[in-house]
Amino acid sequence: MTASRMRPDSRGPAKGANETGARFDVVSFGEPMYEFSQVPGKAREYLQGFGGDTMNCAIAAARQGARVAYICRVGDDEFARQMFRLWEIEGIDASEVRSDPQAHTAVYFISHGQHGHTFSYLRKNSAASRFCVDDLPAEMLQNTRFFYTSGITEAISTSAREAVFAAIDIARRAGAKVVFDANFRPALWSVDEARDVIGSTIPLTDFLLLSLEDAASLTGLAEPELMLDWCMAAGARVAILKLGPGGAVYTDGTVRKTVSGFKVNAVDATGAGDCFAGSLMARLGVGDSLDAAVTYACAAAALTCTGFGAIDPLPHADEVVKLMAHRGARDAAGETC
C-alpha cells in the first residue's frame, strides 16, 4: 500500500504571490516528531508535544509572519493527526504531506539532568525515513523564496538523502535560496559519512548554518574563526556559526561579524537553533540585511530557551521585537545586557 497525501480541512497561509512571484516564503523538508518532554524533577512525568528540527523551523518562521509550507511523510496514526491539527493552527500548508500506513510517525523523549537535556529516539524505519524522490512536490518547491532542510534529513535514510539533493536542485533552478543546517547527530551516522554528505551539500546552499558543537565535530577545529574558514573553503556562500548564549558569528566571504546573544532566563535549549533558522529566513524574506536578520534570529532563539520543549516556547514576532527593544534601550543607557 503506497503513501497517500493527507490534507487538513483548512490549508495554511494565504496563497497570493509575493513580489517575487513565489507562493511561499519558506518551504521546509524533513522529519516531524512527536515529543515527550520530562517534567523537571519528575522522573515519570512527561509533557506531550511536537518537535523535529525542520518542523520547529517551519513553525518558528510562521510565527514571525512568513508564509510556510512543510514537506514530510508521517504515519497513519494519532501522532500524525495531532500534527495536522497543529499545522492548521500555525497556518502552515501541509497539503503535500504524505501518510504512510506501513510506518510510524517518529517519537522522541527529552530528559533533564545535571548536565542539561538528553534525547532518546524511536525513529528507526519511521515514515519520514521512507520518503523518496518520487514523493517530492515539484510545484511547491518551485514556488518558494527559501528552501530549508538539514543534515538530519540526509541522515535518516538513503532515500531521504537522495530526496534532499533532488529538492535542492528543483528549488535552486526555480530561483529559491537554499538554507541548510548541518545539525550533525552522531547517533544517526558517523562523522566521516556526515562530512562526506554535508560536504557535498554545502556548495549547493546559499546559507550554511552550524552550531558550535556541530562545527567542532565536522571540522575538527576549536576556534570559530577557523571553523568559518573551513566553511568558506568547502564552498559556502554565507556561513553562520551559532554560538548558543554567545550569539552568532557569520561571514559572506567579505564581511565577518559577531552578533552578541541576548540575556534571558534560559531553562531548556531544545529547538533554539531551529528557531534561529526559521526566524532568519522570515526576516531575510521581508528585506532585512543579513546583519539585522542574524540579530533578530539570535533574539528569537534566546526566547526559545525560556520554556521547555521544542514548539511551545517558540516566540511570536511581537515578543522578539520587545526583547530587541529592551536591549536597545539598555544599550542607549550605557548598561550591559
N, C-alpha and C positions, 0 to 999 in steps of 0.2 A: 504494500500500500504506500503510495507516494505522499510526500508532504503537500499540504494544501495551504492556500492563502487564507489567513484569518483576518476579518475586518471588524473593527469595533462599530457600534451603532453610529457614532459620530466621529468623523475623521479630523483630528488635529487642527492645524492652523489654517488661516485663510490661504487661498490658492492664487491670489493675484500676483503677477510678475513684479519683481523689484526693478530697480533701474538697470540692472544687468540683464534682465530678461529671465532670470532664474526663478523657479517656483519656490525654492528653499534657500535659506541662508546656510544651513548645516544639514548634511546627511551623515549619520554615524553608523558604523557597521561593526558588529561584534557579538559577544555573548552576554545576554542578560542573566542575572542570577537571583534566586530567592534567598533572602538573608535571615539568619537567626543571630541576633546580637546579644551577647550575655549582659545581663543587668549587673553593673559593677557591684561586687560584694555578694552577689547571689550566684552560687555555683550552679544551680539547676534552673535558673530563670532566664529566659531569652525573649527579647522583643522581636517580633516578626517584621520583616521589611524587605527591601529590594536592593540590589547592587549590581556589580559588573562594571568595569571601567568605562566601556563605551556607552552604556545606558546612563551611568552617572553623568558623563559628559553631556549627553543629549539633554537631560533634564536641566542641568546647570545652564546650558545655552538657552533653553526655552524660558527659564526663569529670568534671564537677562533680556528677554524680549525677542530673541531670534526665532525664525520660522524653521522648525526642525522636523526631520523625518528619521526613522530608525529602520535599519535593515538587520534582521536576525532570523533565527529559527528556534522555535520553542516546542515543548511537548504539548500533547493534548491533555492537559491536566489542570488542576485547580491553581497551581502556582502561575501558570501562563494566563489563565483567565483573570487573576488578580492583576497581573502586569498590564493586560489590555485596559483594565479599568484605570490603572494608574496613568497610562499613556494618554488616555482620553482626558483625564483631569488636567494633566500637564500640557495639553494642547500639542501633543506630538503625533505626527502622521505615522500610523503603524499599518497602513493599508497594504504594504508589501511584505509584512512579516508572515513567515510560513509556519504552519503547525505540522509537527511530525508525530503521528500516532504510534510510531515504533520506538520512540526515545523519550527521555525525560527532560524536563527543564532543570538546569543546573542549580545546585544548592550550595551555600557555604555558611560557615559558622564563625563568628568573631568572639574570641575570649580575651579577657582583660587580666593583666597581672602586673607584677612589679616592673617589668621591663617593657610595658606598653601592650599593644594588641597583637594577637596571633590569629592566623586564619587556618581553618580546616575546610576541605572542599569535597563535595560529591559531584564531580563534573565529568568523570570518565564516561565516554560514549553518550554524552549529552546530545540533545537535539542540535544545539549550535555547532557541535563538533562534526555533524553530518552535513553541514552547509557545503555546497559546491558551486562551481562557476555557473552552472545552469540555473541556479536559484537567483542570480543577481538580477535586479530590476534595472535594466539599462536606462529606461526613460527617466527614472528618478535620479540616477547618477548623472545624467546629462542635464539636470535641471537644478543644480545646487551651486552656490558660490564657494562653499568649503566642503571637502570630504574628509572625514575623520575615521581613523582606525588605529590599531595598536599592535604591539608585539604579542600581547596575549592572544589576540585573534589569530595571528600567524602560528602560535604555538599549540593551539588546541587540537589541530589535526592537519594532515597534508592537504585535504580538500579545502579546508577553510583558508589555508595559506595560499593556495592557488587562486581562490576567490578574491583574496586581498589584492594580489597583483593585478588580476583582471579588472577589479573595481577601480583601482588607481588609474589604470590605463584608460578606462571608459571616461572617468571623471576628468582626467587631465586633457584628453582630446576635446572635451566639451568646454574647456576653459576654467574648470574649477581649480582652486588652490587646495593642495593636499596637506593635511596636518596629521603627523604621525607621532604617537607617544611610544617610546621603546617599551615601557612597562615590563621589564625583564622579570620573569618568575622562574627561579631555578627548579621549582617543583614540576614545571611543565616541560623544560628542555635544558640541555646542557649549555654552558657558556659558549663553547665552541660552535654549536649549532646556531645559537642565538646570534653570535657575532656574524656568522656567515649570512643568515637570512636578513637580519636587520641591516647589515652592511650593504646588502643588495637593494634594500628598500630606501635607504637614506637618499641616494641620488634622484629618486623619483618624487621626493617630497619638497614642499615649499617651506614648511615649518617643522623642524625636528624638536621634540620635547623629551627631556630625560630628567629623572630625579638624580640627586647626587649619588644615591646608592646604586642606581642602575648604571650610571656613567662609570662609577668605580669598578663595577663588575665587568662591564663590557670593554672598557678601555685599559684596565689595569693601572690606571693613574690615580693620583690622590689630590692633585691641585685643580680647582675649577678652570683656571686659565688654560692649562694643558688639555683638559677634557674638551674645552671648546675648540682648541686647535685640532684635536683628533676628529671632532665632528665636521669641521670645515674640510679637512683633508679627505674625509670619507665622502664628500660631495654634498653636504648640507648647504642650502641657500641661506636659511636663517636657523640658528641653533639656540635653544633656550634651555638653560640648566636650572631646574627648580631646586632651591636651597632650603626648603622647609621653612622654619621660622625666620630664616635669614633672607627670605625673599626669592629673588631670581637674578641670574646674570645671562645676558644674551649678546649675540653678535650676528650681523648680517654680512660679515666679511670685511666691512669697512669700519663701522661703529661697534664698540664693545662697551657695554654699560651694565652696572649692577643696580637693581631696584631693591630697596630695603623692604623687609617684611613688615607686617602690621601687628602690633601688640594686641593680643586678645587673651581671654581666659580659656586656653586650649585644654580639652579633655580627651579628644579622640581625633586622630588624623585621617581616619578612613574616608576615602573619596576626595581628599583635598586636592591632589594632583589632577584628578579628573575634572573637578570644578574649575581649576585653573585653565585647563584646555577649553572647556565649553565657554567660559567667560571671555577668554582671549578671542575666540572666533566671533562671538557675539559683538564684541567691541570693534574688532577689525572690520566686521561687516557693516557697521554704521559709519565707518570712515575715520576711526581713531588712528593716530600714529602708532607705530609699534611700541614706542616707549609708554604712551598713555594706555594702550591695551594691556601691556605687561603689568603696569602698576595696578590697573583695575583688577586683573586676574589674581594678583597677589592678595589684594584686599578680599576678594571673594573666597579664595582658598583659605585664608585665615579664618573667616567667619564659619566655614565648614567645620573647623576644628572645635567649635564651641558646643557641639552636640554629639550624640552617639549615633552610630550607623552611617550608611552611605548616602541615603536620599533625604531624610527628614531635615538634616542641618543645612542642606544646600540653600544659600541665601537667594532672595529676590533682589532685583535691581535697587529698590529704594534702600535696603539695608546696606548694600555695598556703597552706595553714594553717601550714606550717612557716616559710615566708618571713614571713608576718604575725606569727607569734610571735617570730621573730628581731628584727623591727623593734620590737615591743612591749617586748622585753627591753632593747634598746638605748635606747629612749626612757625606760624606767624608770631606767636607769643614767645618764641625762643625756648620752648620746652622740649624735652626729649620725648620720643614716642616709642 
